[in-house]
Amino acid sequence: LHLCDRRQRQMCIRDRFKGKEILLVEDVELNREIAETILTEAGFHVNSVEDGKQAVDYMESEKENMIDLILMDVMMPVMDGYEATQKIRQLEDKTKADIPIIAMTANAFEEDAKAAIEVGMNAHMAKPIRIESLYEIIERYL
C-alpha cells in the first residue's frame, strides 16, 4: 500500500487484496454493513457472521484454506471474540487454527490490546476503524 501514489491507491489496494477471503465477525448490523462495503471495495470477498459461535462453526465446516483472515469483534452475544479465538486456535486443522485474527473493538485501552494478544489474536484495532490503518494491519498478515 505504501508504494502506491495517492491517485493509484484504490487500484493498488484492489490489486493487493483481490480474491482474498475474509471472515467478518460482527454482531451490529450497521457496523457489519459498513465493514463489508469497505472490504468489498478493497477487493476482498467477505463472509459475515454475527457472533463468535457462528465464527467457530464456520471455521469448523469451511473447506481448507478458504479464509485468509478473520476480523473479529470482541463484545458479542452468544460467544465473545476472545472465546471464539481460543476455540479457533484449538481446531485440529492447523491451517485453520493458525489463521490471522484481528480484533476490532470499541475497547481501545492498552490492556484490551494485551488481552486480545493473550487469547491468540494477532492484532488489535480500535473502533471506529480508520480505513488506511485497517488496510495496513491486514496487509501485514496476508
GROMACS elastic network, one bead per residue, 0.5 to 0.9 nm:
[ bonds ]
;  ai    aj funct       b0    kb
    1     4     6  0.56416   500
    1     5     6  0.87592   500
    1     9     6  0.70476   500
    1    12     6  0.68325   500
    1    13     6  0.63234   500
    1    16     6  0.79790   500
    1   132     6  0.89712   500
    1   135     6  0.79273   500
    1   136     6  0.72839   500
    1   139     6  0.80331   500
    2     5     6  0.78125   500
    2     9     6  0.86423   500
    2   136     6  0.86732   500
    3     9     6  0.86908   500
    3    12     6  0.87044   500
    4     7     6  0.80231   500
    4     8     6  0.59478   500
    4     9     6  0.52562   500
    4    10     6  0.87772   500
    4    11     6  0.88522   500
    4    12     6  0.62950   500
    4    13     6  0.84403   500
    5     8     6  0.54608   500
    5     9     6  0.58816   500
    5    12     6  0.88825   500
    6     9     6  0.51343   500
    6    10     6  0.82078   500
    7    10     6  0.75903   500
    7    11     6  0.85692   500
    8    11     6  0.54816   500
    8    12     6  0.60063   500
    8    13     6  0.85737   500
    9    12     6  0.50321   500
    9    13     6  0.59897   500
    9    14     6  0.85579   500
   10    13     6  0.50807   500
   10    14     6  0.61969   500
   10    15     6  0.86283   500
   10    41     6  0.85186   500
   10    42     6  0.71782   500
   11    14     6  0.50867   500
   11    15     6  0.61607   500
   11    16     6  0.86357   500
   11    42     6  0.83871   500
   12    15     6  0.50494   500
   12    16     6  0.61712   500
   12    17     6  0.86993   500
   13    16     6  0.51136   500
   13    17     6  0.61834   500
   13    18     6  0.81529   500
   13    42     6  0.58039   500
   13    43     6  0.74487   500
   13   135     6  0.81551   500
   14    17     6  0.53247   500
   14    18     6  0.53702   500
   14    41     6  0.73449   500
   14    44     6  0.79151   500
   15    18     6  0.53892   500
   15    19     6  0.89472   500
   15    42     6  0.83705   500
   15    43     6  0.72559   500
   16    19     6  0.89226   500
   16    20     6  0.87731   500
   16    42     6  0.84887   500
   16    43     6  0.79408   500
   16   139     6  0.83340   500
   17    20     6  0.55565   500
   17    21     6  0.87981   500
   17    42     6  0.64362   500
   17    43     6  0.52405   500
   17    44     6  0.57519   500
   17   139     6  0.82815   500
   17   142     6  0.86491   500
   18    21     6  0.88210   500
   18    42     6  0.73256   500
   18    44     6  0.55568   500
   18    45     6  0.78733   500
   19    43     6  0.64821   500
   19    44     6  0.57086   500
   19    45     6  0.61784   500
   20    43     6  0.74195   500
   20    44     6  0.51120   500
   20    45     6  0.60765   500
   20    46     6  0.85234   500
   20    66     6  0.87819   500
   20    67     6  0.76270   500
   20    68     6  0.62275   500
   20    69     6  0.83619   500
   20   142     6  0.86171   500
   21    44     6  0.59204   500
   21    46     6  0.60430   500
   21    47     6  0.74154   500
   21    66     6  0.66704   500
   21    68     6  0.52204   500
   21    69     6  0.68432   500
   21    70     6  0.87759   500
   22    39     6  0.85041   500
   22    44     6  0.67680   500
   22    45     6  0.63100   500
   22    46     6  0.50463   500
   22    47     6  0.60992   500
   22    48     6  0.82705   500
   22    66     6  0.89178   500
   22    67     6  0.57434   500
   22    68     6  0.59146   500
   22    69     6  0.50904   500
   22    70     6  0.56296   500
   22    71     6  0.71862   500
   23    45     6  0.87602   500
   23    46     6  0.60909   500
   23    48     6  0.57398   500
   23    49     6  0.75388   500
   23    55     6  0.77619   500
   23    58     6  0.88066   500
   23    59     6  0.89564   500
   23    67     6  0.65883   500
   23    68     6  0.80767   500
   23    69     6  0.64499   500
   23    71     6  0.62532   500
   23    72     6  0.81366   500
   24    32     6  0.75496   500
   24    35     6  0.80659   500
   24    36     6  0.78236   500
   24    46     6  0.67289   500
   24    47     6  0.60385   500
   24    49     6  0.63597   500
   24    50     6  0.83836   500
   24    55     6  0.84353   500
   24    69     6  0.87262   500
   24    70     6  0.59996   500
   24    72     6  0.63307   500
   24    73     6  0.82578   500
   25    32     6  0.79221   500
   25    47     6  0.86106   500
   25    48     6  0.59327   500
   25    49     6  0.50853   500
   25    50     6  0.56895   500
   25    51     6  0.60373   500
   25    52     6  0.68914   500
   25    54     6  0.83075   500
   25    55     6  0.65219   500
   25    70     6  0.74255   500
   25    71     6  0.60621   500
   25    73     6  0.58228   500
   25    74     6  0.88791   500
   25    81     6  0.82167   500
   26    29     6  0.74341   500
   26    31     6  0.70882   500
   26    32     6  0.56229   500
   26    48     6  0.74879   500
   26    49     6  0.65470   500
   26    50     6  0.50996   500
   26    51     6  0.63182   500
   26    52     6  0.85576   500
   26    71     6  0.82795   500
   26    72     6  0.67397   500
   26    73     6  0.53349   500
   26    74     6  0.84642   500
   26    75     6  0.88737   500
   26    76     6  0.74815   500
   26   104     6  0.87879   500
   27    30     6  0.89881   500
   27    31     6  0.79937   500
   27    32     6  0.72392   500
   27    49     6  0.75997   500
   27    51     6  0.56938   500
   27    52     6  0.89796   500
   27    73     6  0.76496   500
   27    75     6  0.84175   500
   27    76     6  0.59420   500
   27    77     6  0.75238   500
   28    31     6  0.54017   500
   28    32     6  0.61230   500
   28    33     6  0.87228   500
   28    50     6  0.75618   500
   28    76     6  0.86226   500
   29    32     6  0.50030   500
   29    33     6  0.61396   500
   29    34     6  0.86565   500
   29    50     6  0.81828   500
   30    33     6  0.51242   500
   30    34     6  0.62145   500
   30    35     6  0.85833   500
   31    34     6  0.51962   500
   31    35     6  0.60926   500
   31    36     6  0.84741   500
   32    35     6  0.51799   500
   32    36     6  0.59909   500
   32    37     6  0.85936   500
   32    48     6  0.76244   500
   32    49     6  0.88475   500
   32    50     6  0.84601   500
   33    36     6  0.50728   500
   33    37     6  0.62074   500
   33    38     6  0.87169   500
   34    37     6  0.52046   500
   34    38     6  0.62938   500
   34    39     6  0.86287   500
   35    38     6  0.51391   500
   35    39     6  0.60187   500
   35    40     6  0.83677   500
   35   129     6  0.89162   500
   36    39     6  0.51950   500
   36    40     6  0.58444   500
   36    41     6  0.84087   500
   36    44     6  0.88758   500
   36    45     6  0.88274   500
   36    46     6  0.63584   500
   36    47     6  0.85445   500
   36    48     6  0.80482   500
   37    40     6  0.51685   500
   37    41     6  0.60464   500
   37    42     6  0.85545   500
   38    41     6  0.53387   500
   38    42     6  0.63946   500
   38   131     6  0.77001   500
   39    42     6  0.50338   500
   39    43     6  0.65996   500
   39    44     6  0.55150   500
   39    45     6  0.76627   500
   39    46     6  0.70663   500
   39   135     6  0.89575   500
   40    43     6  0.51470   500
   40    45     6  0.61537   500
   40    46     6  0.66855   500
   41    44     6  0.73173   500
   42   135     6  0.86159   500
   47    67     6  0.87608   500
   48    55     6  0.85170   500
   49    52     6  0.80625   500
   49    54     6  0.59542   500
   49    55     6  0.62158   500
   49    58     6  0.82770   500
   50    53     6  0.85407   500
   50    54     6  0.66922   500
   50    55     6  0.78520   500
   50    76     6  0.79973   500
   50    77     6  0.86279   500
   51    54     6  0.54687   500
   51    55     6  0.64205   500
   51    56     6  0.89653   500
   51    72     6  0.89039   500
   51    73     6  0.82167   500
   51    75     6  0.89259   500
   51    76     6  0.57728   500
   51    77     6  0.63408   500
   51    78     6  0.64774   500
   51    79     6  0.61617   500
   51    80     6  0.69376   500
   51    81     6  0.77535   500
   51    84     6  0.85842   500
   52    56     6  0.62497   500
   52    57     6  0.85798   500
   52    72     6  0.80436   500
   52    73     6  0.83612   500
   52    74     6  0.85176   500
   52    76     6  0.70843   500
   52    77     6  0.79514   500
   52    78     6  0.70046   500
   52    80     6  0.53951   500
   52    81     6  0.55098   500
   52    82     6  0.83309   500
   52    83     6  0.73527   500
   52    85     6  0.79998   500
   53    56     6  0.51632   500
   53    57     6  0.61422   500
   53    58     6  0.84661   500
   53    78     6  0.65876   500
   53    79     6  0.53630   500
   53    80     6  0.80281   500
   53    81     6  0.89401   500
   53    83     6  0.87575   500
   53    84     6  0.64329   500
   54    57     6  0.50132   500
   54    58     6  0.59227   500
   54    59     6  0.85537   500
   54    78     6  0.89797   500
   54    79     6  0.85303   500
   54    84     6  0.88532   500
   55    58     6  0.50234   500
   55    59     6  0.61938   500
   55    60     6  0.85788   500
   55    70     6  0.89258   500
   55    72     6  0.87137   500
   55    81     6  0.89943   500
   55    84     6  0.69739   500
   55    85     6  0.89377   500
   55    88     6  0.84545   500
   56    59     6  0.51820   500
   56    60     6  0.61108   500
   56    61     6  0.86353   500
   56    84     6  0.60202   500
   56    85     6  0.80604   500
   56    87     6  0.67613   500
   56    88     6  0.60050   500
   57    60     6  0.51009   500
   57    61     6  0.61743   500
   57    62     6  0.84577   500
   58    61     6  0.53033   500
   58    62     6  0.58151   500
   59    62     6  0.52992   500
   59    63     6  0.82975   500
   59    64     6  0.89987   500
   59    67     6  0.82980   500
   59    88     6  0.72456   500
   59    91     6  0.86249   500
   59    96     6  0.69273   500
   59    97     6  0.88174   500
   60    63     6  0.85471   500
   60    88     6  0.81275   500
   60    91     6  0.73930   500
   60    93     6  0.87240   500
   60    96     6  0.82223   500
   62    65     6  0.84228   500
   62    66     6  0.70593   500
   62    67     6  0.82775   500
   63    66     6  0.59098   500
   63    67     6  0.86371   500
   64    67     6  0.81006   500
   64    93     6  0.81591   500
   64    95     6  0.74774   500
   64    96     6  0.72287   500
   65    68     6  0.71003   500
   65    95     6  0.68188   500
   65    96     6  0.70994   500
   67    70     6  0.75522   500
   67    96     6  0.81362   500
   67    99     6  0.78815   500
   68    99     6  0.67389   500
   68   100     6  0.73881   500
   68   141     6  0.88524   500
   68   142     6  0.70522   500
   69    99     6  0.59717   500
   69   100     6  0.50758   500
   69   101     6  0.60387   500
   69   102     6  0.78418   500
   69   138     6  0.79183   500
   69   141     6  0.77541   500
   69   142     6  0.75119   500
   70    99     6  0.73211   500
   70   100     6  0.62718   500
   70   102     6  0.62150   500
   70   103     6  0.84830   500
   71   100     6  0.86298   500
   71   101     6  0.59453   500
   71   103     6  0.60728   500
   71   104     6  0.65370   500
   72    81     6  0.59530   500
   72    82     6  0.88151   500
   72    84     6  0.87595   500
   72    85     6  0.82811   500
   72   101     6  0.66713   500
   72   102     6  0.59184   500
   72   104     6  0.57317   500
   72   105     6  0.81361   500
   72   121     6  0.88957   500
   73    76     6  0.69848   500
   73    80     6  0.77497   500
   73    81     6  0.57348   500
   73    82     6  0.89212   500
   73   102     6  0.85050   500
   73   103     6  0.57802   500
   73   105     6  0.55189   500
   73   106     6  0.87611   500
   74    80     6  0.55555   500
   74    82     6  0.62782   500
   74   103     6  0.64708   500
   74   104     6  0.67079   500
   74   105     6  0.56985   500
   74   106     6  0.84967   500
   74   107     6  0.84964   500
   74   116     6  0.84364   500
   75    79     6  0.84453   500
   75    80     6  0.53400   500
   75    81     6  0.64425   500
   75    82     6  0.85110   500
   75   105     6  0.73079   500
   75   106     6  0.86416   500
   75   107     6  0.89643   500
   76    79     6  0.62723   500
   76    81     6  0.69464   500
   77    80     6  0.63701   500
   79    82     6  0.82378   500
   79    83     6  0.64370   500
   79    84     6  0.64707   500
   80    83     6  0.56523   500
   80    84     6  0.62522   500
   80    85     6  0.86852   500
   81    85     6  0.59476   500
   81    86     6  0.85687   500
   81   103     6  0.76733   500
   81   116     6  0.87272   500
   82    85     6  0.52083   500
   82    86     6  0.63567   500
   82    87     6  0.87960   500
   82   103     6  0.88654   500
   82   115     6  0.82987   500
   82   116     6  0.68152   500
   82   119     6  0.61019   500
   82   120     6  0.82646   500
   82   121     6  0.81999   500
   83    86     6  0.51018   500
   83    87     6  0.62617   500
   83    88     6  0.86525   500
   83   119     6  0.78903   500
   84    87     6  0.51428   500
   84    88     6  0.61560   500
   84    89     6  0.85859   500
   85    88     6  0.50779   500
   85    89     6  0.60959   500
   85    90     6  0.86770   500
   85    97     6  0.89951   500
   85   101     6  0.75313   500
   85   116     6  0.89630   500
   85   119     6  0.67286   500
   85   120     6  0.64760   500
   85   121     6  0.67203   500
   86    89     6  0.51157   500
   86    90     6  0.64330   500
   86   119     6  0.59772   500
   86   120     6  0.65856   500
   86   121     6  0.86649   500
   87    90     6  0.51170   500
   87    91     6  0.66776   500
   87    97     6  0.84745   500
   88    91     6  0.53673   500
   88    96     6  0.72283   500
   88    97     6  0.53189   500
   88    98     6  0.81641   500
   88    99     6  0.85278   500
   89    92     6  0.86840   500
   89    94     6  0.81974   500
   89    96     6  0.77856   500
   89    98     6  0.63587   500
   89    99     6  0.82469   500
   89   119     6  0.89152   500
   89   120     6  0.70867   500
   90    93     6  0.86143   500
   90    94     6  0.84557   500
   90    97     6  0.61199   500
   91    94     6  0.67576   500
   91    95     6  0.89407   500
   91    96     6  0.68313   500
   91    97     6  0.51682   500
   91    98     6  0.89035   500
   92    95     6  0.87990   500
   92    96     6  0.80931   500
   92    97     6  0.71418   500
   93    96     6  0.54752   500
   93    97     6  0.61343   500
   93    98     6  0.86903   500
   94    98     6  0.58435   500
   94    99     6  0.84683   500
   95    98     6  0.54112   500
   95    99     6  0.64133   500
   96    99     6  0.53711   500
   97   100     6  0.88581   500
   98   101     6  0.85974   500
  100   121     6  0.71813   500
  100   122     6  0.59595   500
  100   123     6  0.84232   500
  100   138     6  0.88986   500
  100   141     6  0.63445   500
  100   142     6  0.81801   500
  101   120     6  0.79400   500
  101   121     6  0.50467   500
  101   122     6  0.54888   500
  101   123     6  0.69804   500
  101   124     6  0.88874   500
  101   141     6  0.89000   500
  102   116     6  0.85675   500
  102   121     6  0.59101   500
  102   122     6  0.57399   500
  102   124     6  0.56893   500
  102   125     6  0.71393   500
  102   137     6  0.82512   500
  102   138     6  0.80445   500
  103   113     6  0.82912   500
  103   116     6  0.67001   500
  103   117     6  0.89145   500
  103   121     6  0.66653   500
  103   122     6  0.79325   500
  103   123     6  0.61665   500
  103   125     6  0.58309   500
  103   126     6  0.80368   500
  104   107     6  0.85763   500
  104   123     6  0.88510   500
  104   124     6  0.62461   500
  104   126     6  0.57748   500
  104   127     6  0.63749   500
  104   128     6  0.87801   500
  104   129     6  0.78169   500
  105   108     6  0.70931   500
  105   112     6  0.88001   500
  105   124     6  0.77562   500
  105   125     6  0.64896   500
  105   126     6  0.51013   500
  105   127     6  0.53895   500
  105   128     6  0.81804   500
  105   129     6  0.88653   500
  106   125     6  0.85191   500
  106   126     6  0.54205   500
  106   128     6  0.69983   500
  107   110     6  0.89392   500
  107   112     6  0.60524   500
  107   113     6  0.82152   500
  107   125     6  0.89075   500
  107   126     6  0.63369   500
  107   127     6  0.76198   500
  108   111     6  0.83352   500
  108   112     6  0.63237   500
  108   113     6  0.72031   500
  108   124     6  0.86424   500
  108   125     6  0.76582   500
  108   126     6  0.50406   500
  108   127     6  0.75157   500
  109   112     6  0.52457   500
  109   113     6  0.66922   500
  109   114     6  0.88155   500
  109   126     6  0.85767   500
  110   113     6  0.51892   500
  110   114     6  0.62062   500
  110   115     6  0.86473   500
  111   115     6  0.60334   500
  111   116     6  0.85888   500
  112   115     6  0.50606   500
  112   116     6  0.62735   500
  112   117     6  0.87699   500
  112   124     6  0.81375   500
  113   116     6  0.51517   500
  113   117     6  0.64107   500
  113   118     6  0.86868   500
  113   123     6  0.75548   500
  113   124     6  0.53523   500
  113   125     6  0.78661   500
  113   126     6  0.87059   500
  114   117     6  0.52100   500
  114   118     6  0.61167   500
  114   119     6  0.88515   500
  114   124     6  0.84079   500
  115   118     6  0.50037   500
  115   119     6  0.64206   500
  115   120     6  0.88528   500
  115   121     6  0.87928   500
  116   119     6  0.55347   500
  116   120     6  0.66793   500
  116   121     6  0.53945   500
  116   122     6  0.78233   500
  116   123     6  0.73031   500
  116   124     6  0.65237   500
  117   120     6  0.51929   500
  117   122     6  0.60245   500
  117   123     6  0.65956   500
  117   124     6  0.75803   500
  118   121     6  0.72213   500
  121   124     6  0.75125   500
  122   141     6  0.83946   500
  123   137     6  0.76360   500
  124   137     6  0.89720   500
  125   128     6  0.87979   500
  125   129     6  0.71748   500
  125   133     6  0.84268   500
  125   134     6  0.75897   500
  125   137     6  0.84430   500
  126   129     6  0.63263   500
  126   130     6  0.87385   500
  127   130     6  0.78539   500
  129   132     6  0.87760   500
  129   133     6  0.75936   500
  129   134     6  0.67656   500
  130   133     6  0.53724   500
  130   134     6  0.61685   500
  130   135     6  0.88049   500
  131   134     6  0.50274   500
  131   135     6  0.62660   500
  131   136     6  0.86574   500
  132   135     6  0.51804   500
  132   136     6  0.62200   500
  132   137     6  0.87220   500
  133   136     6  0.50383   500
  133   137     6  0.61803   500
  133   138     6  0.85437   500
  134   137     6  0.52630   500
  134   138     6  0.61243   500
  134   139     6  0.85056   500
  135   138     6  0.51112   500
  135   139     6  0.59580   500
  135   140     6  0.86041   500
  136   139     6  0.51281   500
  136   140     6  0.63426   500
  137   140     6  0.52005   500
  137   141     6  0.69684   500
  138   141     6  0.54719   500
  138   142     6  0.63916   500
  139   142     6  0.52748   500
